[in-house]
């Protein structure tokens, strides 16, 4: 056997060992997540979401909607990027989420940097880029990944892991600027190994491409215009006698409940707590003014967000088992109360419902859910695709209506019966209906 063939076989064996080690790491992290899961406490000992279901959904919540790996830097920067593609996004996340978790675990005190340093990090190889499309509190992300580290606080939207002088470092785009973080305990060679297994697919940021100056600089561009699937939308509560299932899931089927219909909704009262189920699938809860303790989620930020997510999924999953949510926002404080909002996600594209941007909205005070609105839906792939303008034409349309300089994002528009994809300026998506 030639020396070259023996060397090739050794390399293949090393790759196989690395794959096994990465798989073991993923299993370990999933087990930690399952063990530390904090389930919503429902009054009167109501059922909770199963632990397996909770782990799966936590993993989905931590997964970014957009990712990229920088393979080669310099003038000929090469990058593999995924967006608006659930299959490709999940495959890349499975290869990278243990690195993300380890980086957060080993993160040291962040140091503020200039935007130019952030941009340089985006184009440095090897590098792994994560984008959640909305500001995500570190406390929530660390909870979903079972990470315990108090160094990172506040919220961020984007992060990149790269290598500097042989050490793994993270750069992130926070609410008030850009930061660099040294990450202890993360083998920098793993980033190189990941990059070695991927090929350039033309993913670039707008600031790297001539002619796209009118877009937000971190809009990710690809060689081809996306061809997202088109969906049908339906209200699952119209399908037979399923109201009792919803009541049971939301712990509103107790004896003594008073239920009566109006022309537009079914009203259910237990004591001074009220659940309203509208004909269009909108479910609204209002707690008694003095509080009821029906849905206790805790006052820790992660417990609060995760508790609301579990409550939303508890209502949604019986009708739509494939449902995926992403966190849109967490706003408020301990004195005035909190609002937590989620959106449906189809094929890694957020769904906007009419003039509303969210599928679920919760109000929390004193560790208790005092009110919520859920918009129940099921989505079915029609087998057809949505026709989109090329990015250059979408950019021109944004300029024409005064949204120059904003990020261009793909969003699904749900009108209640059909769901089609469309380009939208990030500023428009931030406007609540």
C-alpha positions as CSV (number, residue, x, y, z in Angstrom):
1,X,0.0,0.0,0.0
2,X,1.4,3.4,-1.0
3,X,2.3,6.1,1.6
4,X,-0.4,8.4,0.0
5,X,-3.1,5.7,0.4
6,X,-2.1,5.0,4.0
7,X,-2.3,8.7,4.8
8,X,-5.7,9.0,3.2
9,X,-7.0,6.0,5.2
10,X,-5.7,7.6,8.5
11,X,-7.5,10.9,7.6
12,X,-10.8,9.0,7.0
13,X,-10.4,7.2,10.3
14,X,-9.8,10.4,12.2
15,X,-12.9,12.0,10.5
16,X,-15.0,9.0,11.6
17,X,-13.8,9.4,15.2
18,X,-14.6,13.1,15.1
19,X,-18.2,12.4,13.9
20,X,-18.7,9.9,16.7
21,X,-17.4,12.4,19.3
22,X,-19.7,15.1,17.9
23,X,-22.7,12.8,18.1
24,X,-21.9,11.9,21.7
25,X,-21.7,15.6,22.5
26,X,-25.1,16.2,20.9
27,X,-26.6,13.4,22.9
28,X,-25.1,14.7,26.1
29,X,-26.4,18.2,25.6
30,X,-29.9,16.9,24.7
31,X,-29.9,14.9,27.9
32,X,-28.9,17.9,30.0
33,X,-31.6,19.9,28.4
34,X,-34.2,17.2,29.2
35,X,-33.1,16.9,32.8
36,X,-33.2,20.7,33.4
37,X,-36.4,21.4,31.7
38,X,-38.8,23.7,33.6
39,X,-42.4,22.8,32.8
40,X,-45.4,25.1,33.1
41,X,-47.2,24.5,36.4
42,X,-50.9,24.3,35.7
43,X,-53.4,24.8,38.5
44,X,-55.2,21.8,40.0
45,X,-52.3,19.5,38.9
46,X,-53.1,19.7,35.2
47,X,-51.1,17.7,32.7
48,X,-47.9,19.1,31.3
49,X,-46.1,18.7,28.0
50,X,-44.0,15.5,28.0
51,X,-40.3,15.9,28.6
52,X,-39.4,14.4,25.2
53,X,-41.6,16.9,23.5
54,X,-40.2,19.7,25.6
55,X,-36.6,18.9,24.7
56,X,-37.4,18.7,21.0
57,X,-39.1,22.1,21.0
58,X,-36.4,23.7,23.1
59,X,-33.9,22.6,20.5
60,X,-36.0,24.0,17.7
61,X,-36.4,27.3,19.6
62,X,-32.6,27.6,19.9
63,X,-32.0,27.0,16.2
64,X,-31.4,30.2,14.3
65,X,-33.4,31.0,11.1
66,X,-30.2,31.8,9.2
67,X,-26.7,30.3,9.4
68,X,-23.5,30.5,7.4
69,X,-20.0,29.0,7.5
70,X,-17.1,31.1,6.1
71,X,-14.8,28.7,4.3
72,X,-12.1,31.1,2.9
73,X,-11.4,34.7,3.6
74,X,-9.8,37.6,1.7
75,X,-10.8,39.0,-1.6
76,X,-12.2,35.6,-2.7
77,X,-14.2,35.1,0.5
78,X,-16.2,31.8,0.2
79,X,-19.2,31.0,2.3
80,X,-21.8,28.3,2.7
81,X,-25.1,29.8,3.9
82,X,-28.6,28.5,4.6
83,X,-31.8,30.5,5.0
84,X,-35.5,29.9,4.1
85,X,-34.7,26.1,4.0
86,X,-35.6,24.0,7.1
87,X,-33.9,20.8,5.8
88,X,-30.6,22.5,5.1
89,X,-30.9,24.7,8.3
90,X,-31.5,21.7,10.5
91,X,-28.6,19.7,9.0
92,X,-26.1,22.6,9.5
93,X,-27.4,23.2,13.1
94,X,-26.9,19.6,14.0
95,X,-23.2,20.0,13.1
96,X,-22.8,23.3,14.9
97,X,-25.0,23.6,18.0
98,X,-22.6,21.8,20.3
99,X,-20.0,24.4,19.3
100,X,-22.4,27.2,20.1
101,X,-23.3,25.7,23.5
102,X,-19.6,25.2,24.4
103,X,-18.8,28.7,23.3
104,X,-21.5,30.2,25.5
105,X,-20.3,27.9,28.4
106,X,-16.7,29.1,28.1
107,X,-17.5,32.8,27.3
108,X,-15.4,35.3,29.2
109,X,-16.2,38.9,29.8
110,X,-17.3,40.6,26.6
111,X,-15.3,43.6,25.2
112,X,-16.9,46.3,23.0
113,X,-15.4,46.5,19.5
114,X,-16.0,48.6,16.4
115,X,-18.4,47.6,13.7
116,X,-15.4,47.2,11.3
117,X,-14.0,44.4,13.6
118,X,-17.4,42.7,13.6
119,X,-17.5,42.8,9.8
120,X,-14.0,41.5,9.6
121,X,-15.0,38.6,11.9
122,X,-17.9,37.8,9.5
123,X,-15.5,37.4,6.7
124,X,-12.8,35.4,8.6
125,X,-12.4,31.7,7.9
126,X,-13.2,29.4,9.5
127,X,-16.2,31.1,11.0
128,X,-19.8,30.0,11.9
129,X,-22.5,32.7,11.7
130,X,-25.9,32.4,13.6
131,X,-28.8,34.8,13.0
132,X,-32.1,34.6,15.0
133,X,-33.7,37.5,13.1
134,X,-34.9,39.1,16.3
135,X,-33.0,40.2,19.5
136,X,-32.7,37.1,21.7
137,X,-31.9,37.4,25.4
138,X,-28.8,35.5,26.4
139,X,-30.6,34.2,29.4
140,X,-33.2,32.5,27.2
141,X,-30.7,31.1,24.7
142,X,-28.5,29.7,27.5
143,X,-31.6,28.1,29.1
144,X,-32.5,26.4,25.8
145,X,-29.0,25.1,25.5
146,X,-28.6,24.2,29.2
147,X,-25.6,26.5,29.6
148,X,-24.7,28.0,33.0
149,X,-22.5,31.1,32.5
150,X,-23.3,34.6,33.8
151,X,-20.8,36.5,31.7
152,X,-23.2,37.2,28.8
153,X,-26.2,39.4,29.7
154,X,-28.7,41.4,27.7
155,X,-29.7,40.4,24.3
156,X,-28.2,39.9,20.8
157,X,-29.4,39.0,17.4
158,X,-26.4,37.8,15.5
159,X,-23.2,35.9,16.5
160,X,-20.2,34.5,14.8
161,X,-17.7,32.0,16.1
162,X,-14.2,32.3,14.6
163,X,-10.5,31.7,15.3
164,X,-8.0,34.3,16.4
165,X,-4.4,33.3,17.2
166,X,-5.4,29.7,17.4
167,X,-8.2,30.4,20.0
168,X,-12.0,30.3,19.5
169,X,-13.6,33.7,19.9
170,X,-17.2,35.0,19.5
171,X,-18.4,38.3,18.1
172,X,-21.9,39.3,18.6
173,X,-24.2,42.1,17.6
174,X,-25.9,43.3,20.7
175,X,-28.6,45.9,21.3
176,X,-26.1,48.6,21.9
177,X,-23.2,47.7,19.7
178,X,-20.7,45.0,18.8
179,X,-18.7,42.8,21.2
180,X,-15.8,40.3,21.2
181,X,-15.7,37.4,23.6
182,X,-12.9,34.9,24.3
183,X,-14.3,31.3,24.5
184,X,-12.4,29.0,26.7
185,X,-12.6,25.2,26.3
186,X,-13.6,25.2,22.6
187,X,-11.2,23.4,20.3
188,X,-10.6,25.8,17.4
189,X,-9.7,22.9,15.1
190,X,-13.3,21.8,15.1
191,X,-14.3,25.0,13.2
192,X,-11.7,24.1,10.5
193,X,-13.0,20.6,10.3
194,X,-16.6,21.8,9.8
195,X,-15.5,24.2,7.1
196,X,-13.5,21.5,5.3
197,X,-16.7,19.4,4.8
198,X,-18.7,22.2,3.1
199,X,-18.6,24.0,-0.3
200,X,-19.2,27.6,-1.3
201,X,-22.8,28.2,-2.4
202,X,-22.5,31.9,-3.1
203,X,-23.8,33.2,0.2
204,X,-22.7,36.8,0.8
205,X,-23.7,39.8,2.9
206,X,-24.9,42.9,1.2
207,X,-21.9,44.9,2.4
208,X,-19.7,42.5,0.5
209,X,-21.4,42.8,-2.8
210,X,-21.3,45.8,-5.1
211,X,-24.6,47.2,-6.1
212,X,-26.5,46.3,-2.9
213,X,-25.7,49.4,-0.9
214,X,-29.4,50.2,-0.6
215,X,-30.0,47.1,1.6
216,X,-29.2,46.6,5.3
217,X,-25.5,45.5,5.3
218,X,-26.2,42.1,6.9
219,X,-28.9,41.0,4.5
220,X,-27.7,37.6,3.3
221,X,-27.8,37.2,-0.4
222,X,-27.5,33.9,-2.4
223,X,-26.9,33.1,-6.0
224,X,-30.5,32.1,-6.7
225,X,-33.8,33.7,-5.8
226,X,-35.6,31.4,-3.2
227,X,-38.6,29.4,-4.4
228,X,-40.6,28.9,-1.1
229,X,-43.5,26.5,-1.0
230,X,-47.1,27.9,-0.8
231,X,-49.4,26.7,1.9
232,X,-53.0,26.5,2.8
233,X,-54.1,27.9,6.2
234,X,-57.0,26.5,8.2
235,X,-58.7,27.1,11.6
236,X,-58.5,23.7,13.3
237,X,-61.4,24.6,15.7
238,X,-63.7,24.4,12.7
239,X,-63.0,20.6,12.3
240,X,-65.6,18.9,14.4
241,X,-66.2,19.1,18.2
242,X,-62.7,19.9,19.3
243,X,-63.5,22.7,21.8
244,X,-63.4,20.2,24.6
245,X,-59.8,19.2,23.6
246,X,-58.7,22.8,23.8
247,X,-60.4,23.3,27.2
248,X,-58.6,20.2,28.6
249,X,-55.2,21.3,27.2
250,X,-55.7,24.8,28.8
251,X,-57.1,23.4,32.1
252,X,-60.5,25.0,31.5
253,X,-62.6,21.8,31.7
254,X,-63.1,21.9,35.4
255,X,-66.5,21.2,37.0
256,X,-68.3,24.5,37.7
257,X,-67.2,26.0,34.4
258,X,-69.8,28.2,32.7
259,X,-69.9,28.1,28.9
260,X,-72.1,30.0,26.5
261,X,-71.9,31.1,22.8
262,X,-72.2,34.5,21.3
263,X,-72.5,35.4,17.6
264,X,-68.7,35.5,17.3
265,X,-67.2,33.4,20.0
266,X,-67.6,30.8,22.8
267,X,-67.1,32.2,26.2
268,X,-66.0,29.9,29.1
269,X,-65.7,31.1,32.7
270,X,-64.2,29.4,35.7
271,X,-64.6,31.7,38.7
272,X,-63.4,35.1,37.4
273,X,-61.0,33.6,34.8
274,X,-62.3,33.9,31.2
275,X,-61.4,32.0,28.1
276,X,-62.9,33.3,24.8
277,X,-62.7,31.1,21.6
278,X,-63.5,33.2,18.5
279,X,-64.9,31.8,15.3
280,X,-61.6,32.6,13.5
281,X,-59.5,30.4,15.8
282,X,-58.3,33.2,18.1
283,X,-58.2,32.1,21.7
284,X,-58.0,34.8,24.4
285,X,-57.5,34.4,28.1
286,X,-58.1,37.0,30.9
287,X,-57.2,36.2,34.5
288,X,-59.2,37.4,37.4
289,X,-58.2,40.9,38.6
290,X,-56.9,39.6,41.9
291,X,-54.9,36.8,40.1
292,X,-55.8,33.1,39.9
293,X,-52.5,31.2,39.8
294,X,-53.9,29.2,36.9
295,X,-50.7,29.5,34.8
296,X,-47.6,30.1,36.9
297,X,-44.4,30.5,34.9
298,X,-42.0,32.0,37.4
299,X,-40.1,35.4,37.4
300,X,-36.8,34.2,36.0
301,X,-36.6,35.4,32.4
302,X,-35.9,32.0,31.0
303,X,-38.6,30.3,33.1
304,X,-41.0,32.9,32.0
305,X,-40.3,32.6,28.3
306,X,-40.1,28.8,28.3
307,X,-43.3,28.6,30.4
308,X,-45.2,30.7,27.9
309,X,-43.8,28.7,25.0
310,X,-44.9,25.4,26.6
311,X,-48.4,26.8,27.3
312,X,-48.7,27.9,23.7
313,X,-47.5,24.5,22.4
314,X,-49.8,22.7,24.8
315,X,-52.8,24.4,23.0
316,X,-51.3,24.1,19.5
317,X,-49.9,20.6,19.2
318,X,-53.1,18.5,19.5
319,X,-54.3,20.2,16.3
320,X,-50.9,20.9,14.5
321,X,-48.2,18.4,15.6
322,X,-45.7,19.9,13.1
323,X,-45.9,23.4,14.6
324,X,-42.7,25.4,15.2
325,X,-42.6,28.7,16.9
326,X,-39.8,31.3,17.1
327,X,-39.5,34.0,19.8
328,X,-40.3,37.5,18.5
329,X,-39.8,39.6,21.5
330,X,-39.6,39.9,25.3
331,X,-40.5,43.4,26.6
332,X,-41.2,44.9,30.0
333,X,-39.9,44.8,33.5
334,X,-40.8,43.5,37.0
335,X,-42.7,46.6,37.9
336,X,-44.9,47.1,34.8
337,X,-45.1,43.4,33.8
338,X,-43.8,41.5,30.7
339,X,-45.0,40.7,27.2
340,X,-43.7,37.6,25.4
341,X,-44.5,37.1,21.7
342,X,-44.0,34.2,19.4
343,X,-44.5,33.6,15.6
344,X,-45.2,30.5,13.6
345,X,-42.4,29.4,11.4
346,X,-42.8,27.5,8.1
347,X,-39.6,26.2,6.3
348,X,-37.5,28.6,8.4
349,X,-39.7,31.6,7.3
350,X,-41.7,33.6,9.8
351,X,-45.5,33.8,9.3
352,X,-47.3,37.1,9.6
353,X,-51.0,36.7,10.2
354,X,-53.0,39.5,8.6
355,X,-51.8,42.8,10.3
356,X,-50.4,40.8,13.2
357,X,-46.9,39.5,13.4
358,X,-47.4,36.9,16.1
359,X,-49.1,33.6,16.7
360,X,-49.1,33.9,20.5
361,X,-48.8,36.8,22.9
362,X,-48.6,36.6,26.7
363,X,-48.9,39.1,29.5
364,X,-47.1,38.2,32.7
365,X,-47.1,39.8,36.1
366,X,-45.6,38.5,39.3
367,X,-44.6,35.2,37.7
368,X,-48.2,34.5,36.5
369,X,-49.8,34.7,33.1
370,X,-52.5,37.3,33.4
371,X,-53.6,37.1,29.8
372,X,-52.8,35.7,26.4
373,X,-53.9,35.6,22.8
374,X,-53.3,32.5,20.6
375,X,-54.1,32.2,16.9
376,X,-54.6,28.6,16.2
377,X,-53.7,27.4,12.7
378,X,-52.8,24.4,10.6
379,X,-50.7,24.7,7.5
380,X,-50.7,22.3,4.5
381,X,-48.1,22.4,1.7
382,X,-50.0,22.9,-1.6
383,X,-47.3,21.5,-3.8
384,X,-46.8,24.8,-5.5
385,X,-44.4,27.6,-4.9
386,X,-44.6,31.3,-4.3
387,X,-43.2,33.6,-7.1
388,X,-40.7,36.1,-5.8
389,X,-39.0,39.1,-7.4
390,X,-35.2,38.9,-7.6
391,X,-33.5,40.6,-4.7
392,X,-32.4,43.5,-6.9
393,X,-36.0,44.3,-7.9
394,X,-37.2,43.9,-4.3
395,X,-34.4,46.3,-3.2
396,X,-35.7,48.8,-5.8
397,X,-39.2,48.5,-4.5
398,X,-38.0,49.1,-0.9
399,X,-36.3,52.2,-2.0
400,X,-39.4,53.5,-3.8
401,X,-41.4,53.3,-0.6
402,X,-38.9,54.8,1.7
403,X,-37.2,51.7,3.3
404,X,-33.7,52.2,1.9
405,X,-31.0,50.8,4.1
406,X,-33.2,48.2,5.8
407,X,-32.7,44.5,5.9
408,X,-34.6,42.5,3.2
409,X,-36.3,39.5,4.7
410,X,-38.6,36.8,3.4
411,X,-41.9,36.4,5.2
412,X,-45.1,34.3,4.8
413,X,-48.4,36.2,4.7
414,X,-51.3,34.3,6.1
415,X,-54.7,35.7,5.1
416,X,-56.7,33.0,6.8
417,X,-57.0,30.6,3.9
418,X,-53.8,30.8,1.9
419,X,-50.2,31.5,2.7
420,X,-47.7,32.9,0.3
421,X,-44.2,34.2,0.6
422,X,-43.2,37.8,0.0
423,X,-40.2,40.1,0.5
424,X,-40.5,42.6,3.3
425,X,-38.4,45.3,4.9
426,X,-37.3,44.5,8.4
427,X,-38.8,47.8,9.6
428,X,-42.2,46.8,8.3
429,X,-42.1,43.5,10.2
430,X,-41.4,45.4,13.4
431,X,-44.6,47.3,13.1
432,X,-47.4,45.7,15.2
433,X,-50.9,45.6,13.7
